[in-house]
Amino acid sequence: MQRCLELAAKGLGNVAPNPMVGCVIVCDGDIVADGYHEQYGSGHAEPNAIKQVSDAILKKSTLYVTLEPCSHHGKTPPCADLIISKGIKKVVIGNLDSNPLVSGRGIQKLREAGIEVEHGILDKECRALNKRFFTFHEKKRPYIILKWAQTQDGFISRNPLPENKEDNWITGKESKALVHQWRGEEQAILIGYNTALVDNPLLTTRLVEGKNPVRLIIDKNLDLPHNLNVFNNDAKTIVFNSMKGSEHDNIRYVRIDFQNMIQEILNECYVLNISSVIIEGGTKTINEFIQKNTWDEARIFVNPHKTFEHGIAVPVISFNQSASTQIGDDLLYTITNL
C-alpha cells in the first residue's frame, strides 16, 4: 500500500477533481505490475496496472489500491467490473470512496462476485493524500489553502506601495518558485479586488513546469480595468460580481450575493467542480475566510531578516513558530485547521 501511495502522488495537479489513486498487483509475493491515475479523463489506476499482466497471472494475484474501485460509468468504465472480469481473487483497499456515486458500492460489487476484500490499510495516509477530494465530497466545497508572506515585524506589504515593486517583495527566489509549484498542484487561485488592481499579478506557474490554475477574482461592481494581467489568455478567469452572469472567451462572470460572499463563492466552486483553491489575496480577503472558519490549511512565509516598520498588517491567525521549514532565507509555517 505504501508503494500505491507513492504512485498515486504522481497524479498531483493533473487528475483533479478526480482523486489521486495508485495500484499495485502482487503475485506469489512479488509486485508484477503497478499503475496510477495519470490524467483527468484518462485511464484509472486499476486498468493501467491490469493491462500489464496476463489473465492467467491475474487469476492468482492480489490487487492493492489506495481508494475503493469505482462502480459507475464516468469518463471510463467501472474499475470494479474490470477487476471482476479478470478473476482477481483478493482486493486490498486503503480508503472507502466518499463520492456518493461510489460510497461502498464498489466493495459491495466485488464481494457479491466472490472476491475477498480488505480495506482500511494505511487509511490515514490514503485520506491525507486525497484531502482535496474528501473535503470536496464531504463538505461540498473546495479544499481551501491560505497563503501569504510576511516580514519579521508582521506586515504583508508596504503602504503606500513603493515606486519600485521589488522593494515590496518579502520572500526570496526559492519561495517564489515553490509558490508557482503549488499553483500547478491546485485547480484554482483566488484574489480580491485590491490585489488585482494594485499588484496586477499574472497568477500563473511561469517559474516552473505546470498547468496554470483557474483565476478567481472578486470584483463586486466590475470596476477592474480589462488590461490587467488576470484578464489575459494565459488561463481561464472567473469573476465573482454582483452585476451579471455571462461568458466571453476565457472570462466567465458569475453573479453572487455579496451579503453571503464566502459561502456563495464556495457554492459556485462546488458547482463548477473546483476541488481546491489557493487564496493569495490580501489581508482583507484572507481574513474573510479565517473569520468564517472556512479554510483547511495555511502556508505562511516569514522573512526573519526583513522589516517594513509600517504597512498592511498580516491576517489574524495563530501559529506555532517552533515548527517551520527553511526555504532559502525564508521560514515556511504550515498550519492545518483541524
MIFITOR-564198 format. One record per atom (N, C-alpha, C, CB): z, y, x; residue in one letter. Coordinates in steps of 0.05 Angstrom, whole numbers, plus 32768, in hexadecimal, padded with zeros to 4 digits. Atoms other than C-alpha are relative to their C-alpha. Glycine has a CB too. Layout:
BEGIN
ZYXA
...
***
This chain:
BEGIN
80007FE88011M
800080008000M
800080198011M
801880007FEDM
80007FE97FEEQ
800D802F803AQ
7FE380068009Q
80127FFA8019Q
801C7FFD7FF9R
7FC580238050R
7FF0800D7FE9R
7FF37FE58009R
800D7FF48018C
7FAE80338009C
8006801E7FFEC
800B7FF27FE6C
7FF87FE48001L
7FD48075800CL
7FF080108015L
801D80038005L
800F7FF27FEBE
7FB38088804EE
7FE380047FF9E
80027FF0801BE
801C7FFE8009L
7F6E807A8031L
7FFE80147FEAL
7FF67FE47FF7L
80027FEE8017A
7F7C809F7FF0A
8001801D8009A
80177FFA7FEDA
7FFC7FE47FF7A
7F9180DE8015A
7FE6800C800BA
801580028016A
80197FF67FF6K
7F4A80E48031K
7FF0800E7FEAK
7FEF7FE9800BK
800E7FF48017G
7F3480F97FEBG
8009801C7FF9G
80027FEF7FE9G
7FF47FE68006L
7F5E81397FECL
7FEB80168001L
801780078014L
80137FEA8002G
7F3481747FD5G
7FE57FF97FF6G
7FFD800D801BG
801B80098008N
7EF9814A7FC0N
7FFF7FF17FE5N
7FF47FEE8015N
800180118018V
7F0E81217F84V
800D800D7FE7V
800F7FE68005V
7FF47FF38017A
7F3581517F57A
7FEC80087FEBA
8010801A8009A
7FE58005800BP
7F4381517F1DP
80087FE37FFFP
8002800B7FE5P
7FF8801C7FFFN
7F4281067F29N
80177FFD8015N
7FE87FEE8008N
7FEB80067FECP
7F7C80E77F50P
7FF47FF6801AP
80147FEC7FF6P
8008800D7FE7M
7F7780D27F99M
80097FE37FFFM
800D800F8019M
7FF9801D8002V
7F7580867F9BV
7FF57FF18018V
7FF47FF47FE5V
800880127FEBG
7F7280537FD3G
80037FE37FF8G
800F8006801AG
7FFF801C8008C
7F6580097FCEC
7FFC7FEE8019C
7FEA7FFA7FEBC
800280147FEAV
7F6E7FCE7FFEV
7FFE7FE47FF4V
801880028014V
8002801B8009I
7F597F867FF3I
80097FED8016I
7FE27FF97FF7I
7FF380117FECV
7F817F508016V
7FFA7FE37FF9V
801F80058002V
8004801D8003C
7F6E7F06801FC
800D7FF18016C
7FE17FFA7FFEC
7FF280107FECD
7F997ED48043D
800F80118014D
7FEC7FED800ED
7FF07FEF7FEEG
7FC47F0C8060G
7FF18014800FG
800F7FEF8012G
80107FED7FF1D
7F8A7F34807CD
7FF280147FEDD
7FEB7FF18011D
80107FEC800FI
7F6A7F748063I
7FE37FFA8004I
8007801E8009I
801D80077FFEV
7F227F628053V
7FEE80177FF7V
7FFA7FE77FEFV
80107FE98009A
7F0C7FA48033A
801380167FF8A
7FED7FF87FE9A
7FF17FEA800AD
7F247FE98022D
7FED80167FF6D
8014800C8016D
80117FEA800BG
7F0B80277FFEG
801280157FF3G
7FEC7FF57FECG
7FF17FEB800EY
7F2080687FDEY
7FEC80107FEFY
800E80128015Y
80117FEF8011H
7F0780997FAAH
7FF880188011H
8010800A7FE6H
80097FED7FECE
7EDD80C77FD5E
7FF7801B7FF4E
7FE97FF5800FE
800C7FE8800CQ
7EBD80FA7FA5Q
80027FFE7FE2Q
7FE380038009Q
7FFF7FFF801DY
7EC7810F7F5DY
7FE57FF87FF5Y
8008801C7FF6Y
80198009800DG
7E9380EB7F32G
7FF47FE8800EG
7FEC80168000G
800B80177FF2S
7E8680B57F66S
80137FE87FFCS
7FFD8006801FS
7FF280198003G
7EA1806E7F6CG
801E80038005G
7FF57FEB8011G
7FE380007FFCH
7EEC80627F65H
80077FEE8018H
800E7FF67FE6H
7FF7800F7FE8A
7F1580417F9CA
7FFB7FE27FFDA
801E80058005A
8002801D8003E
7F157FFB7F7EE
7FE37FF58004E
800A7FF87FE4E
801B800A7FFBP
7EC97FF27F79P
7FF68005801CP
7FED800D7FECP
80087FFA7FE4N
7EC080137FBDN
800A7FEA8013N
800A801B8009N
7FF680167FF0A
7EEB7FDB7FDAA
7FF47FE67FF8A
801F7FFF7FFEA
8009801A800AI
7ED47FA27FAEI
7FE47FFA8009I
80017FFF7FE2I
801C80057FF9K
7E8A7FAB7FBFK
7FFC7FF6801DK
7FF080197FFCK
800280097FE4Q
7E9A7F9A8008Q
80057FE28003Q
801380108011Q
7FF6801C7FFEV
7EB27F537FF8V
7FF17FEE7FEDV
801E7FFF7FF9V
800E80148010S
7E907F147FDDS
80127FF87FE8S
7FF87FE88010S
7FF080098018D
7EA57EFA7F98D
80127FE98007D
7FEC7FF87FEAD
7FF080187FF9A
7EBE7EBA7FB9A
801B8009800DA
7FF17FEE8013A
7FE87FF67FF2I
7EEF7EE17FE5I
8012800F7FEBI
7FF980138017I
7FF17FF18013L
7F047F0F7FABL
80117FEE7FEEL
7FED80117FEFL
7FF280138012K
7F197ED37F81K
801B7FF6800CK
7FEE7FE97FF9K
7FE780087FF4K
7F507EC47FB3K
800E8017800FK
7FFB7FE98014K
7FF57FE87FF3S
7F637F0B7FC5S
8014800F7FEES
7FEA80138008S
7FEE7FED800FT
7F997F3E7FB1T
7FF5801C8005T
801D7FFD800AT
800A7FE47FFEL
7F837F857FA2L
801880127FFEL
7FEC80067FE9L
7FEB7FEB8000Y
7FB27FBE7FB4Y
7FF3801B7FFAY
800F8001801CY
800B7FE68007V
7FA780027F95V
801780147FFAV
7FED7FFE7FE8V
7FEB7FEC8003T
7FD080437F93T
800680077FE3T
7FFA80188010T
7FFE7FF8801CL
7FC480507F49L
7FF57FEB7FEDL
7FF3801C7FFCL
800980138014E
7FBC80267F0BE
7FE280017FFBE
800F80057FE5E
801D7FFF8005P
7F7280127F03P
7FF9800A7FE5P
7FF57FE48004P
80077FF4801AC
7F4F80397ECDC
7FF57FEB7FEDC
7FEB80178005C
800880138014S
7F4080177E8CS
7FEC800C7FECS
80187FF57FF0S
80127FF28012H
7F1080497E6CH
7FE68008800EH
800D80197FF4H
801A7FF67FF6H
7EC8805F7E75H
8002801E8005H
7FE87FF97FEEH
80027FE37FF9G
7EC580A37E99G
7FE58005800DG
801780098012G
80197FFD7FF1K
7E9280B77ECDK
7FF87FE5800DK
800380158016K
8006801B7FF6T
7E97806E7EE5T
800C7FEB7FEDT
800C7FFC801DT
7FF580158012P
7EA5802B7EC2P
801D7FFA8006P
7FEF7FE68002P
7FE380067FFBP
7EED80127EBBP
80047FED8018P
800C7FF37FE7P
7FFA80107FE9C
7F097FF77EFCC
800E7FE67FF8C
801180108014C
7FF280188009A
7F357FC67ED6A
7FEC7FEA7FF8A
801280067FE8A
801480148008D
7EF77FA47EB9D
7FF37FF48018D
7FEB800E7FEED
800C800A7FE8L
7ED87F9E7EFEL
80127FEC800EL
7FF980178014L
7FED80127FF3I
7F177F7E7F1BI
80017FE67FF1I
801C800D8001I
800080198011I
7F197F4C7EE1I
7FE77FF08005I
800380077FE3I
801A800E7FFDS
7ECF7F3B7EE9S
7FFE7FF2801AS
7FE980137FFCS
8002800B7FE5K
7ED97F2B7F33K
80147FE98004K
800480158015K
7FEE80177FFDG
7F107EF87F26G
801780048013G
7FF17FE88008G
7FE97FFA7FEFI
7F457F1B7F50I
80197FF77FF2I
8001801E8008I
7FE9800C800DK
7F877EF77F43K
801980128000K
80077FE7800EK
7FE87FF07FFEK
7FBA7F2C7F57K
7FF9801D8007K
80147FF58014K
80047FE47FFAV
7FBD7F787F56V
801B800D8004V
7FF0800E7FE8V
7FE77FF27FF9V
7FF47FA27F77V
7FFA801E7FFEV
800A7FF8801DV
80057FE48007I
7FFA7FEA7F5EI
801780128009I
7FFB80037FE2I
7FEB7FEC7FF9G
801F80287F77G
800B800C7FE7G
7FF480158012G
7FF77FF18018N
802380557F39N
7FF27FF77FE7N
7FFC801E8004N
800E8001801AL
8015804E7EF0L
7FF2801B7FFCL
80147FFB7FE8L
80107FE98004D
7FE180807ED9D
800A800F7FE7D
7FE27FF97FFCD
7FF67FF18017S
7FFD80B87EACS
7FEA800D7FF0S
80148015800AS
80167FF78010N
7FB880CB7E94N
80007FF17FE6N
7FE47FFD800FN
7FFE800F801AP
7FBB80BA7E49P
7FE97FEE7FFBP
800280147FE9P
801780128003L
7F77809A7E4FL
80057FE5800DL
7FE7800D800BL
7FFA80197FF2V
7F9680657E7CV
801C7FF77FF8V
7FFE8003801FV
7FE380038008S
7FE380667E79S
80097FE47FF7S
800680147FEAS
7FF7801B8006G
7FF3801C7E7DG
7FEA7FEE7FF6G
801680017FEDG
80158011800BR
7FB280047E5ER
7FF27FF08015R
7FEC80117FF0R
800D800F7FEAG
7F957FF07EA1G
80107FE78007G
7FFD80128018G
7FEF80177FFAI
7FD07FC37EB1I
80007FEC7FE9I
801D80098005I
800180118017Q
7FD07FA77E6BQ
7FE67FEF7FFFQ
800280107FE6Q
801A800E8000K
7F867F957E70K
7FFF7FEB8016K
7FE980148004K
7FFF80137FEAL
7F917F737EB4L
80117FE87FF8L
800A800D8019L
7FEE80168007R
7FCC7F4A7E9BR
7FF57FEF7FE9R
801B800B7FF7R
800C80108016E
7FA87F357E5BE
7FEA7FEE800AE
7FF580137FEBE
801580107FF3A
7F717F1A7E89A
800C7FEA8012A
7FEC8011800FA
7FF380147FF0G
7FA57EEF7EADG
80058008801DG
7FF07FE77FFFG
7FFB7FF67FE4I
7FAB7F1A7EECI
801D80078004I
7FED80188006I
7FE47FF97FF9E
7FEF7F1F7F0DE
8000801D8009E
800C7FED8016E
7FFF7FE37FF9V
80027F697F11V
801C80078009V
7FF880117FE8V
7FE77FF57FF6E
80397F887F3BE
7FFD801E8003E
80097FF3801BE
80037FE47FFDH
80467FD37F39H
801A800D8008H
7FF6800D7FE5H
7FE97FF27FF6G
807680087F54G
80047FFE801EG
80187FF67FF2G
7FFE80027FE3I
80677FFA7F9DI
7FFA801B800DI
7FEB7FEA800AI
80017FE57FF5L
8072803A7FC6L
7FFB80147FEAL
7FEA80018016L
80047FEF8017D
8077805C7F83D
8003801D8006D
80137FF87FE9D
7FFB7FE47FFAK
8095809D7F9DK
7FEA800C8012K
801B8004800DK
80157FF77FEDE
806280A37FD5E
7FE580047FF1E
7FFD7FED8017E
80197FFE800FC
802880967FA6C
800080177FEDC
7FFA7FE67FF0C
7FFD7FEA8013R
804280C87F74R
7FFE801B800FR
801B7FFF7FF0R
80017FE87FF0A
804B80FD7FAAA
7FE380068008A
80127FFE8019A
801C7FFC7FF9L
800380F37FC0L
7FF1800D7FE9L
7FF37FE58008L
800F7FF68017N
7FEA81017F7AN
801080147FEFN
7FF67FE97FEFN
7FEF7FED800EK
801B81397F68K
7FEF80127FEEK
801080118014K
80117FEF8010R
7FE181637F4ER
7FF87FF27FE6R
7FE780098010R
800980108017F
7FC7812C7F20F
80167FFC7FECF
7FF57FE5800AF
7FEA80068012F
800B811A7F04F
800A801A7FF2F
80177FF3800FF
7FF87FE7800DT
801E81637EF8T
7FED80087FEAT
800280168015T
80157FF88013F
7FDC81707ED4F
80037FF07FE6F
7FE57FFB800CF
7FFF80108018H
7FE481357EA4H
801B80007FF2H
7FF87FE48007H
7FE68002800CE
802F81377E9AE
800A801B7FF6E
80147FF58014E
7FF77FE58008K
803A81837E96K
7FEA80107FF3K
800B800F8018K
80177FF3800DK
7FF581947E7BK
7FFA801B800CK
800680047FE2K
80077FE87FF0R
7FEA81C97EB1R
7FFA7FF8801CR
801880147FFFR
800580077FE4P
7FD281CC7EF8P
801980018012P
7FEB8014800BP
7FEB7FFE7FEBY
7FFE81C17F35Y
7FFE801B800DY
7FFD7FE98015Y
80007FE47FF7I
801282077F4CI
800D8002801BI
800F80127FECI
7FF77FFB7FE5I
801982197F95I
8001801E8005I
7FED7FF28015I
7FFD7FE47FF8L
8035825E7FA7L
7FFD8003801EL
801B800B7FF6L
80047FFD7FE4K
801F82787FEAK
8001801E8008K
7FE67FF38009K
80027FE57FF5W
802E82B88011W
800A8000801CW
801180137FEFW
7FF67FFC7FE5A
803D82D38056A
801280198000A
7FE880048014A
7FEE7FEA7FFFQ
807683018067Q
800A8006801CQ
80197FFA7FEEQ
7FF57FF77FE7T
8093832980A0T
801D7FF78003T
7FFD801E8003T
7FE480087FFCQ
80D6831B80BFQ
801380107FEFQ
80078003801EQ
7FEE7FEF8010D
80F383558098D
7FFA80007FE2D
7FFF801D800AD
80038004801CG
80D9833D8055G
7FEB80107FF1G
801980057FF3G
80167FF2800DF
809783608045F
7FE77FEF8001F
7FFC801C800CF
8019800E8000I
805483438031I
7FE880138006I
7FFB7FF27FE5I
80157FED7FFAS
802D8383803DS
800C801B8006S
7FEC80027FE8S
7FF97FE37FFCR
803183CA8057R
7FF9800F7FE6R
7FF2800C8019R
80077FF08017N
803083FF8021N
8006801E8007N
80107FF77FE7N
801C80068006P
800584288023P
7FF37FEF8016P
7FF0801A7FFCP
800F80107FEDL
7FD283FB8045L
7FF680118017L
7FE97FF27FF2L
800B7FF17FE9P
7FBE8410808BP
7FE180007FFFP
80097FF3801BP
801E7FFE8000E
7F7584258096E
7FF47FE7800CE
7FF78019800FE
800980197FF4N
7F6C83E980C4N
800F7FE97FF4N
800480018020N
7FF38015800FK
7F7A83AC8099K
800D7FEB8013K
7FEB7FF27FEEK
7FF480137FEDE
7F89838280D7E
801D80078006E
7FF07FFF801AE
7FE47FF87FFCD
7FC983AB80DED
80127FF67FEBD
8002801F8001D
7FF0800B8016N
7FDF838B809DN
80037FE28001N
7FF480097FE6N
7FFF801E7FFEW
7FD4834380B3W
801C7FF8800BW
7FEA7FF58013W
7FE6800A7FF8I
8014831C80BAI
7FFF7FE78011I
80127FFB7FE7I
8001801A7FF3T
800182D680D0T
7FEA7FFF8016T
7FFB7FEA7FECT
801480047FEAG
7FD982BC810CG
7FE97FEF7FF7G
800D7FF38017G
8019800E8007K
7F968298810EK
80057FE47FF8K
7FED80018018K
7FFB801C8008E
7FB582538109E
80097FFE7FE3E
80167FF48012E
7FF78000801CS
7FD7826480C7S
7FE980077FEDS
801680157FFCS
80177FF98010K
7F97828480ACK
7FEE7FE87FFCK
7FF18017800CK
801180188002A
7F6F824580BBA
800D7FEB7FEEA
7FFB7FF4801CA
7FF280148011L
7FA4821A809AL
7FFE80087FE2L
801E7FFE8008L
80037FF7801BV
7FA18245805BV
7FE57FFA7FF5V
8006801F7FFEV
801B80068009H
7F56823C8058H
7FFD7FE27FFBH
7FEB80098015H
8000801D8005Q
7F6081F1805EQ
800D7FFA7FE5Q
80107FF18017Q
7FF380048019W
7F9181F48024W
7FEE80077FE9W
801A80107FFEW
80127FF88015R
7F5E82197FFAR
7FEC7FEA7FF9R
7FF1801A8008R
801380168004G
7F2D81DF8004G
800D7FE87FF3G
7FF47FF9801AG
7FF28017800BE
7F6281AE7FECE
800780047FE3E
801A7FFB8010E
7FF97FFA801CE
7F6F81D07FA9E
7FE780087FF0E
801680167FFEE
80177FFA8010Q
7F4281DC7F6EQ
7FFC801E7FFBQ
80037FF27FE5Q
80037FE38006A
7F5082267F63A
80148011800FA
800480047FE2A
7FEF7FED7FF2I
7F6F82647F82I
800280187FEEI
7FF68007801CI
7FFC7FEA8013L
7F8E829D7F59L
800B8018800EL
80127FF77FE9L
7FF57FE77FF7I
7F9A82E67F69I
800180147FE8I
7FF0800C8017I
7FFE7FEB8015G
7FAD83237F3FG
7FED80178005G
801C800A7FFEG
80127FE97FFFY
7F8983647F33Y
80038010801AY
800680137FE8Y
7FFC7FEF7FE8N
7FA9838B7F6DN
7FF67FF38019N
801E80068002N
8009800E7FE8T
7F9B83567FA1T
7FE280008001T
800A7FE38000T
801D80008001A
7F5283527F8BA
7FF5801C8008A
7FF67FF87FE5A
800A7FE47FFBL
7F4A839E7F8DL
8006800A801CL
800C80127FEBL
7FF77FF47FE6V
7F7283B07FCBV
7FF77FF08018V
801E80038000V
800680117FE9D
7F6783747FF8D
7FE37FF88001D
80117FE78000D
801C80098002N
7F2183627FE0N
7FFB7FE6800FN
7FED8016800AN
800280197FF1P
7F29831A7FF7P
7FE77FF07FF7P
80197FEF7FFCP
801680128007L
7EF282E57FF8L
800A7FE77FF2L
7FF17FF88019L
7FF38018800BL
7F2282AB7FE7L
7FEF7FE78004L
800580047FE2L
801080177FF9T
7EF58278800AT
800C7FF08016T
7FE380098008T
7FF680117FEAT
7EFD8242803ET
7FF080048019T
7FFE7FE27FF7T
80137FFA7FEBR
7ED182658071R
800A7FF9801DR
7FF9801C8000R
7FF680067FE5L
7EFF825580ADL
80017FE28006L
801B800B8003L
8000801D7FFDV
7EFB820980A1V
7FE97FF47FF0V
801C7FF57FF7V
8013800E8011E
7ECD81D58084E
800E7FF87FE6E
7FF47FE7800EE
7FF48007801AG
7EDB81CC803AG
7FF480107FEAG
801F80058001G
800C7FF28017K
7EC581E07FF4K
801280187FF9K
7FFE7FED7FE8K
7FF27FE88009N
7ED882247FD9N
800D7FFA7FE5N
7FEE80187FFEN
7FF38004801AP
7F0B82237FA0P
7FF480137FEBP
801E80048002P
80077FED8016V
7EFD82427F5CV
801380188003V
80037FF27FE4V
7FEF7FE87FFER
7F16828A7F5FR
800980097FE4R
7FEF8017800ER
7FF47FF78019L
7F45829F7F27L
800A801C8003L
80167FEC7FF6L
7FF97FE47FFCI
7F4D82EA7F1EI
800D800A7FE6I
7FE780118007I
7FF47FF38017I
7F7C83107EEFI
7FF7801D7FFFI
80207FFE8002I
800B7FE58003D
7F59834F7ED6D
800180077FE2D
7FE38002800CD
7FFB7FFC801DK
7F7683627E92K
7FEB80107FF3K
801B800D7FFCK
80127FEE800EN
7F48839C7E82N
7FE48001800DN
800B801C8001N
801A80027FF3L
7F0C83877EACL
7FF88019800FL
7FEA7FF97FEBL
80047FE87FF1D
7F1483C27EDBD
7FF57FFB801CD
801980108001D
800880067FE4L
7F02839F7F1CL
7FE280058004L
80087FE38008L
801D7FFC7FFBP
7EC083B77F3BP
7FF27FE68008P
7FFD80158017P
800D80197FFCH
7E8C83817F3FH
7FF47FFC801CH
7FEA7FFE7FECH
800880047FE5N
7E7C838D7F88N
80167FF38012N
7FF7801A800CN
7FEA800D7FF1L
7EBE836C7F9CL
7FF77FE48009L
80197FFE7FF0L
8008801A7FF5N
7EB9832C7FC6N
80057FE97FECN
80107FFB8019N
7FFA80168012V
7ED883017F8FV
7FEA7FFB7FEBV
801A80057FF1V
801680038013F
7E99830C7F65F
7FE67FF7800DF
7FFC801A7FF1F
801880097FF3N
7E6882F47F9AN
7FF97FE37FF8N
80028003801EN
8009801B8007N
7E4382B17F96N
800C7FEA8010N
7FE27FFF8002N
7FF580157FEFD
7E6F828C7FC7D
800E7FEA7FF0D
8014800C8014D
7FF180138011A
7E96826A7F8FA
800080097FE3A
801E7FFD800BA
7FFD7FF9801CK
7EA182697F45K
801980117FFDK
80027FE77FEEK
7FE97FEF8005T
7ECF82A07F2BT
800680017FE2T
7FFA801D800BT
7FF77FFD801CI
7EF782A17EEBI
801280187FFEI
800F7FE67FF7I
7FF27FE78003V
7F1182E47ED3V
80107FFF7FE6V
7FED80188000V
7FEF7FFF8017F
7F4D82E37EA4F
8004801D7FF7F
801C7FF28006F
80007FE48009N
7F4A83217E79N
800780017FE2N
7FE5800D8004N
7FF97FFD801CS
7F5B833D7E34S
7FE980097FEFS
801780147FFDS
80177FF3800DM
7F1583557E22M
7FEB7FED7FF5M
7FF480138013M
801780108008K
7EE1831E7E1FK
80017FE4800CK
7FE6800D8008K
8005801B7FF5G
7ECE82D57E29G
7FE27FFB8001G
800E7FEB7FEEG
801D80047FFCS
7E8982C97E46S
7FFB7FF5801CS
7FF0801A7FFCS
8007800C7FE6E
7E6582AC7E82E
7FE5800B800AE
7FFF7FE17FFFE
80197FF67FF4H
7E3182CB7EB1H
7FFF7FF6801CH
800080207FFFH
8004800C7FE6D
7E1782A57EEDD
80197FF18008D
7FF980168015D
7FE8800F7FF7N
7E55828F7F15N
801A800D7FF7N
80007FFF801EN
7FE87FF18009I
7E8582BF7EF1I
80057FF87FE3I
7FFC801E8002I
7FF78006801BR
7EAB82A77EB3R
801780117FF8R
80087FE27FFER
7FEB7FEF800AY
7ED482D67E8AY
80107FF17FEAY
7FF5801B7FF4Y
7FEF800F8013V
7F0F82B67E64V
801480147FF5V
800E7FE8800EV
7FEE7FED800ER
7F3482E07E31R
801B7FF27FFAR
7FF3800A7FE6R
7FE6800B8005I
7F7F82D47E2EI
801380157FF4I
800C7FF5801AI
7FEB7FEF800AD
7FBD82F17E0DD
801380078016D
800F7FF27FE8D
7FF07FF87FE9F
7FE183197E42F
801E80027FF9F
7FF6801A800BF
7FE480018007Q
802283177E1BQ
800D7FE6800AQ
800380027FE2Q
7FF7801A7FF6N
802682CF7E34N
7FEE7FF78017N
80017FEA7FE9N
801580037FECM
7FFB82D57E72M
80017FE68010M
800280178013M
7FFE80187FEEI
8015829D7E9FI
7FF97FE77FF0I
801C7FFE800CI
800680188010Q
801482687E68Q
7FE37FFF7FF7Q
80137FFF7FE8Q
801C7FFF8009E
7FD0827F7E50E
7FED7FF78017E
7FF8801C7FF6E
801080087FE9I
7FB382787E96I
80027FE28006I
800980118019I
7FFC801D7FFBL
7FD282337E9FL
7FF27FF07FEBL
801E7FFA8000L
800E800F8016N
7FB7821D7E5BN
7FE27FFF8005N
8006800D7FE5N
801D7FFF7FFBE
7F7182347E6DE
7FF97FEE8018E
7FF7801D8005E
800580127FE9C
7F7582107EB1C
80007FE37FF7C
801580058016C
7FFE801B800AY
7F8981D17E8CY
7FE67FF87FF1Y
80197FFC7FEEY
801980058010V
7F4E81D77E5CV
7FE87FFD8013V
7FFB80177FECV
801780017FEEL
7F1F81E37E97L
80037FEA8015L
7FFF801B800FL
7FFC80177FEEN
7F3A81A57EBBN
80068008801DN
7FE77FEF8000N
7FF87FF67FE5I
7F5681CD7EF6I
801D7FF58004I
7FFF801F8002I
7FE6800E7FFCS
7F8F81A27F11S
8012800B8015S
7FFB7FE38006S
7FEE7FF37FECS
7FA981CE7F49S
7FF6801C8006S
80007FEF801AS
80067FE47FFBV
7FAD82187F59V
8012800B8016V
800380117FE6V
7FF07FF17FEDI
7FC3823F7F96I
8002801D7FF6I
7FF37FFF801DI
7FFC7FE48008I
7FE282827F83I
800280118019I
801980047FEEI
80007FF07FE8E
7FCF82B37FBAE
8001801E7FFAE
7FE67FFB8011E
7FFE7FE58009G
7FDC82F27F93G
8017800F800FG
800480027FE3G
7FEA7FF17FF4G
800D83297FA6G
801B7FF97FF3G
7FFB801D7FFDG
7FE580058009T
8057832D7F97T
80027FFF7FE2T
80138015800BT
7FFE7FFF801DK
804E83407F4EK
7FF67FE77FF3K
7FF080187FF5K
800C8018800CT
802183057F3DT
80117FE88006T
7FE37FFC800AT
7FF080187FF8I
804A82D27F64I
801B80017FF1I
80058000801EI
7FE77FFE800EN
808B82EC7F45N
7FFE7FF87FE2N
800B801C8002N
80058008801CE
806D82E17EFFE
80037FE27FFEE
7FE480097FF7E
7FFE801D8001F
806782967F0FF
801D7FF78006F
7FEC7FF48013F
7FE580087FF9I
80AC82937F2FI
801380057FE9I
800A80108019I
7FEE7FF98017Q
80CE82B67EF4Q
7FFD7FED7FE9Q
7FFB801C7FF7Q
800580148015K
80AD82857EC4K
80077FE48009K
7FE380017FF7K
7FFB801A7FF4N
80C2824C7EF2N
7FE87FED7FFCN
801A7FF37FF3N
8019800F8003T
807A82357EEFT
7FF37FFE801BT
7FED800D7FEBT
800C80067FE5W
806D821E7F36W
800B7FE6800AW
800680188013W
7FF8801B7FF6D
807281DD7F5CD
80068001801ED
7FEA7FEC7FFBD
7FFD7FFF7FE3E
806F81F17FA5E
7FFB801C800AE
7FEC7FEC800EE
80047FE67FF3A
8075822F7FD0A
7FFC7FFC801DA
801980147FFAA
800680027FE3R
805782368015R
8001801D800BR
7FE37FF38005R
7FF97FE47FF8I
807382738039I
7FFD8001801FI
801C80087FF7I
80027FFB7FE3F
805D828B807EF
801280178007F
7FE280068008F
7FEF7FEA7FF7V
808E82B680A4V
7FF98005801EV
801F7FF97FFEV
80047FF87FE4N
807B82DB80E3N
801A800C800BN
7FE880158003N
7FE67FF87FF8P
80BE82E08107P
800080178014P
800F7FE9800DP
80027FEB7FECH
80A383148138H
7FF6801B7FF4H
7FEE7FF78016H
800D7FE8800BK
808583478107K
8012800C7FEBK
7FE57FF97FF4K
7FF27FF18014T
80A8837D80DET
7FEE80177FF6T
801C800B800BT
800E7FE9800CF
808B83B180AEF
801380187FFBF
7FF27FF87FE7F
7FEB7FEC8006E
80CD83D780A1E
7FFF800A7FE3E
7FFD80178013E
80027FF9801CH
80B383EB805DH
7FE57FF67FF6H
8003801F7FFAH
8019800B800CG
807C83D3802DG
80057FF27FE6G
7FF37FEE8014G
7FFD80108018I
807483A17FF5I
80127FE88006I
7FE47FF77FF4I
7FEC80157FFBA
80B083737FF1A
7FF57FE47FF8A
801A80067FF1A
8009801B8005V
80A883277FEFV
80087FF77FE4V
800D7FED8015V
7FF7800B801AP
80AC82FE7FAFP
801C7FF68002P
7FED7FE97FF8P
7FE480078001V
80F282EB7F9AV
80027FE17FFDV
800F800E7FE9V
7FFD801D8000I
80FF82A27FADI
80147FF98016I
7FE57FF18004I
7FED80087FEBS
8135827E7FD4S
7FF67FE8800ES
801C7FFA7FF3S
800880177FF1F
8125824F800CF
80117FFC8018F
7FE280028008F
7FEF80087FEAN
8148822A8043N
7FF18005801AN
80077FE27FFEN
800F7FF87FE8Q
8134824C8084Q
80067FED8018Q
8008801C8007Q
7FFB80137FEAS
814D821180ADS
7FE97FEB8001S
801B7FF27FFDS
801580148001A
811181E78098A
7FE5800E8001A
80017FEF7FE6A
80197FF27FFCS
80D0820280B4S
7FEE7FF18013S
8004801D8009S
8014800C7FEET
809081ED80D8T
7FF38017800FT
7FEA7FF07FF0T
800D7FEC7FEFQ
807382148112Q
7FE27FFE7FFDQ
80097FFD801EQ
801D7FFE8001I
802C822A8106I
7FF780188011I
7FF580047FE2I
80057FEB7FEDG
801582518143G
801A800F8005G
7FEB80147FF6G
7FE77FF07FFDD
8048828A8148D
800F80037FE6D
7FF9801B800BD
7FF47FFD801AD
8059828680FED
80127FE87FF9D
7FEB80047FEBD
7FEF8015800CL
808D825D80D8L
7FF67FFB7FE4L
801E80078001L
80088007801BL
807782388099L
80167FF27FF2L
7FE67FEF8001L
7FEC800D8011Y
80AA82288063Y
7FF37FF57FE7Y
801780157FF9Y
800B800D8018T
809881F8802CT
80177FF97FEDT
7FEF7FE78006T
7FEB80048014I
80C381F77FEDI
7FF47FF17FE8I
800D801A7FF7I
8008800E8018T
80BD81C57FB4T
801280077FE9T
80007FE18005T
7FF07FF88018N
80D381DA7F6FN
80057FE77FF0N
7FF180157FEFN
7FF9801A800DL
80F5819A7F57L
800980057FE4L
80157FF18010L
***
